[in-house]
Amino acid sequence: MASRSPIGRAQSRLGRAQRIRRAGNLINLATPLGLAIAAIGGARRRPGPYGLTLAEGYRVRFPPAGAFTVGNVVISPLTFATLTARQPEVMEHEDVHAWQYFWCGGLPFLPLYLLAVGWSWLRTGDPASRNPFERGAGLARGGYREAPISNAGLKDLTRRIQTLTWNPSRLAERSR
């Protein structure tokens, strides 16, 4: 009986678009970077669904995520069986991220993603809720909960800056 899990789908059934994305993410260096990150983290690689490479058992604690994608490489500290048992649609979520790398021209995705994380954090105090890349991939499919817009991150940043700001009167009080 054929597997219904996206993890068990054969690589040979790749559509034309997935083959183009795979080649594009190789050429734009996103996939080679993903393979290097997986190797540095000691992850075991194997073919996955949608033309992705699955790298499981990643031992580096950054980024703190159940899985993350670099090019066509999905990297996880967990096994993909465990990951998909917890979050059944996570592979579809990561597939969208592989497309995002492709459409951003590869490595430019990284600074754009960091800007999106910052924007989301400033608006909600959460790195994913207002991140257009995560929203485009489906927050729930990636295991995220949507936080309301609250400016929590902006308030936290303001508070932190205020504690770091040199204040002559506070300095004088501390020296007494």
N, C-alpha and C positions, 0 to 999 in steps of 0.2 A: 504494500500500500504506500502511495506517495505521501511525503510529509506535507502537511498544510502550513507548517511554520515557515516564515520567511527565511529563517536560518537554514532550513533544509533545502531550499530551492536551488536548482542547479545553475551554475555559472554559465553554462552553454546556452541558456535561454535568454541571454541579454538582447534587449532591443537595440535598434540603431542609435537611439538617443543615449542610452546608457553606455554604449561603446564610444560614442563621441565624447561624452563626459569623462569617461575613464582616460581616454587619450588626452583630452584637454587638461585634466588635472595632473597628468604626468608631465606634459609640456610646460605648464605654468608653475611647476615645481611644488605644488601643494601636496601631492601624493608622496613624492620623495621625502619631503619634510615630515609627513605623517609616518612614513616607514622608519625614518631615523629616530623620531620621538619614541615610537613603539620599541625599537631596538634598544635605545638608551634605557628605557623603562623596564626592559626584560620581558616584554610581552610576547606571547606565542601568537604567530600569525596563521590565518587560514582564510580561504575564500568564503565570502558571505553572499547574502542576497543583493540584488540590484547592482551587481558589479563592484560591490564594496569589499574591502579587505578587513577582516575582523582581527583585532589584536587584543587578546585577553590576558589577564594576570599582570597588568601594568603596575609596577611597584613604586613609582614616584607619587608623592601625595599632592602634586599640583598638576592640573587644576583639581579642586575638590568637586568631583562630579562622578556620577555613576557611569557615564560614558561621555566622550567628546570626539569630534570628528576633525581630521585635518586632511583635506583633499578627499580621496576616496577611502581613507583609513579610519575606521571607527575603533577607538582605543578605550579599554575599560579595565579597572582593577578586578572586576568580577568575571565570571564566565558568562558567556552570552546566554546560556540556558538559564542561569540565575537572573540575569538582567531582564530577559524577556518574560520570565515568570512573574517578576515584580511589575514590569511595565510592558504589557504586550505590544504596544504600538511604537516602542522606542526605535525600532529599525526604520520605520517609515519617517520618523522625526529626523533621524541621522541621515537618511537618504536625502532629505531636503537640504540639510546642511552641506552635503557634498555638492549639490546643485548650486548652492549659494557660493561656494568656493569657485566653481566653474564660471558663474556669471560675474563674479567680482575680479576675474582674471588671476585667481590663485592667491598668492601671498598678500595682495592688498586687502583681502578679507579680514586678516588679523587685526590691523589697526582700526578698520571700520567696525569690527565686532567689539573691540575694546571701547570705542566711542559709544556704541549702542549700549554696552553694559553700564558705562558712566551715566548716560542719559537716563536709563531705567532706574539706576540706583538713586540719582538725584530726585526723580519724580516719585518713587515709591519706597525707596529703601531696600529694594530687591533687584538683583542684577538681571532678571529675566522678564518681569512683568510688562515693561514698556520697551523691551529690546525688540526692534522690528525683525531681527533675524530669528529670535526664539518664537515670536508670535507667528511669523511666517511658517515656521516648522511645526507649529501647533504646541502651545504650552502644555496642555494636558497629555498629549502623546509623548512629550519629553519628560513627564513627571513633575511639571511645575504647576504651582497654584498661582492664580493671578492676584496680585496685591493691588489694593485700590490706590489711586493717585492721592498722595498725601503730603508730598514734599518732605517726607521723613528723612530721606538721604540728605537733602539740602539743609534741613534743620540740624542734623547730626554734623554735617561738614561745617556749618556756621559755628556750632558749639565748639568743635575741635579747634577751629581757627582762633576763636576767642581765647581758648585756654593757652594757645601757643603764642598769641600776640604779646609783644613786650608792652607792658603797662607800667609806666614809671611809678604811679602811686601804689600799685600792688607790690612792686619790687621794693619800694621804701617800707611798706608795711611788713614785708617778710624779713627785712634786714634788722628790724627792731628787736 
